[in-house]
Amino acid sequence: MIDAAECGESVLLIAPTGGGKTLAGFLPSLIALSEEKLPAKIHTIYVSPLKALAADIARNLARPVEEMGLNVTIDSRTGDTSASQRQKQRKAPPQILLTTPESLALLLSYPEAAESFSDLRVLIMDEIHALAGSKRGDQLALCAARLGTIAPKLRRIGLSATVAHPDAIAAYVSGDGDGRDVRRVIANEGAAPNVSLLLPEAEGYLPWSGHMGLGSAAAILAQIGQARLTIVFVNTRAQAELLFQALWKINADNLPIGLHHGSLEPSKRQRVEAAMAEGILRAVVATSSLDLGIDWGGVEQIIQVGAPKETSRLMQRIGRANHRMDEPSRAFLVPANRFEVLECEAAREAVAAHDLDGAPPRPGGLDVLAQHVLGMACGGPFMPDSLYEEVRRTAPYRHLTRKDFDDVLRFVEDGGYALRAYERHRRLVQDSLGQIWVRNERIAKQYRMNIGTIVDTPMLRVKMRRGKQLGEIDEYFAATLVLGDTFILGGELLQFVGMQDTTVEVAKGNSREPRIPVYGGNRLPISNRLAERVRAMLHDPSAWSVLPIPVRDWLTMQARRSRLPTADDLLVESFPRRGHWYLVAYSFEGRNAHQTLGMLLTRRLERFGFGPLGFVATDYVLACWCVREPTDIARLFGRDMLDEDLHEWTAQSAMLRRTFRDVAIISGLIERNHPGKQKSRRQMTVSSDLLYDVLRKHEPDHILLRATWADAAHGLTDIERIEAMLARIEGKIDHVRLSRVSPLAVPIMLETGREKIRGGEGEEQLLAEAEALFAEADAA
């Protein structure tokens, strides 16, 4: 790192957790600041995805600087920084400033930015894998490009422990969006982690379906009792609440166990974090809120409940345990059902092979670019040609066309063709020299109140009547509550007693069957690489020796009764059941892609006259059921389903409206905050629906509709993944017509009945049918 600094090179540093990469990133700056006489200006900026991490690094850095007697000033600037502290920083800027992408964008929007950052030498971007490819990453890349213009000698340093696409991340770090000028420093891997499966007690019984893993609560609690501090990671907030309840129900020894997720009040999360740091807790049930950043030195093991979905994310979580390079981290994977056993074993293999996954960074969002363009105008006038060239020096926007840039600029200027008649959309003006200016100071003030690319799911505050705030619940879930309903939040049983504006009022509840809040957003789908490993394991009986006996028996039975999916083809089974015909496809493309595929498939089943009645999707399997027997299966899965069918469906779907709402907020078309008042989430949704309809009718090629479609294709619908699958399986569809349900189809059949089977009778019948299949196979 020191050599790269002396050569003036930017660096991508990849080192395992506990390898000291953060300090290594700062070392050249500390040397320069201690040896050179530099003006009292900002020399180094450190950007973290988390406010808490920026504050933690500031504290951790101040200690060695003080011990070495260095005369270096350090401070943080985030949304938590007080007004008086900000004022102090303006008068006497620190030499090392620790911040977040949003706060950096805010600083760059002030007219004095060019002077403040004129002597900036180093930009450190931590946890860079978590930013590159996201909208926050797009914002940071654009800010880095502006810093590079202000301070041409700027060096960039990217830090990460898990990089799946090093070339793409090096390009992100670089000052020209290419990456060949970035030196890569890769530290030796530490001790290999020790990863085991933790199965339910009760003689190893494994559920057929479900993803909560509550049946393993006793085994998890026993493992918690074996370590000083454990982080129990789960995949969703609802799962965190349920597992936390399940653990405390059987916690006879009263082991101190906490709960940590993003919908809890910040003060509650901070109390849990403080208790972890002080060694008071034995375990914390947490979501991704504890994935990154702060290193809790006392964590001895992590337990991942539910399939990990991504190897890279699993390795990030494993790195939270035993924060030393020379000793292995200890981790347990707790599969919630039989398919998840396969995924957990595949993930163990991938971790051992250090086979990182995750999608490569996608092109930058045009809505983020729109926000940035307005921010640059707030900082001072600019020439469009210069800003276009500056933007193209970032990796996310390296291939941005001039037409897209001009369309974005036009949108920020007056809203575009369909909206230019409205005064409120006019935000920029152009002078006789061609320079672009912000229209007035009021617009600059509004911009600064609405900076950021994180759009929260509509949430409502939960508050005890005449008492404290407890956290938040999804607005849509709150709308389904009736007086007297009970639900769980933060481990507390609460009764719904009313609603005041955007606040849900509650009292202590006592129901034995509380509801569990449903939080918006989809669960992370299984990654491509992990799905490939699962398919390979399924088709290779020699790989089954590591699997528990019930899973081996299940696969053996499938091989006898039907066939096993292979790595390249698509196994599709059809069979009659209770007067309907079922079509089950083992595609392993993840829940989001399967949801879209299910919508498209049912449209084709309808058109071909098979009378579809519904579909259900998991990460592994898609099942449709129809009135008549589906035939000509290869035609059903034709590549042409992504043409007319896809466009008809997406144009009508609510999903596209939700995506547009986020794009409209990020681009500044809809403001979250306005001087003197804050818009409710419901108001923003109504506004975005109206604007969506106007643009679709009068300007269907509007830049924000293009941005919406790009987001939808990459996110909720996973179009690219479906496209790749249809190309892969063309001419390779293996259709098996059966007389009844196959063993491999049992889990998805339980999912299809989830809405209807309330008393458990239907589930028992299906399980009895599956058991009969086993008995039949044993007798053969």
ABEGO torsion letter per residue (X at the ends): XAAAAAAGBBBBBBBBBGAGAAAAAAAAAAAAAAABBBBBBBABBBBBABAAAAAAAAAAAAAAAAAAGBBBBBBBBBAABBAAAAAAAAABBBABBBBBAAAAAAAAABAAAAAAAAABABBBBBGAAAABGBAAAAAAAAAAAAAAAABAABBBBBBBABBABAAAAAAAABAAGAGAABBBBBBBBBBBBBBBBBBBBGGGBBBABEAAGAAAAAAAAAAAAABABBBBBBABAAAAAAAAAAAAAABAAGBBBBBBBAABBAAAAAAAAAAAAAGABABBBBBAAAABEBBBAABABBBBBEBAGBAAAAAAAAAABGBBAABBBBBBBBBABAAAAAAAAAAAAAAAAGBBBEBBBBBBBAAAAAAAAAAAAAAEBBBAAAAAAAAAABAAAAABBAAAAAAAAAAAAAGEAAAAABAAABABBBBAAGBBBBABAAAAAAAAAABEABBBBBBBBBBBBGBBBAEBBBAAAAAABBBGBBBBBGGBBBBBAEBBEABBBBBBBABABBBBBBBBEBBBBBBAAAAAAAAAAAABAAAAAABBAAAAAAAAAAAAABBBBBAABBBBBBBBBGGBBBBBBBAGAEAAAAAAAAAAAAAAAAAAGAGBAEBBBBAABBBBBBABBBBGAAAAABAAAABAAAAAAAAABAAAAAAAAAAAAAAGABBABBBGBBBBAAAAAAAAAAAAAAAAAABAABAAAAAAAAAAAABAAGAAAAAAAAAAABGABBBBBBABBBAAAAAAAAAAAAAABAAGAAAAAAAAAAAAAAAAAAAX
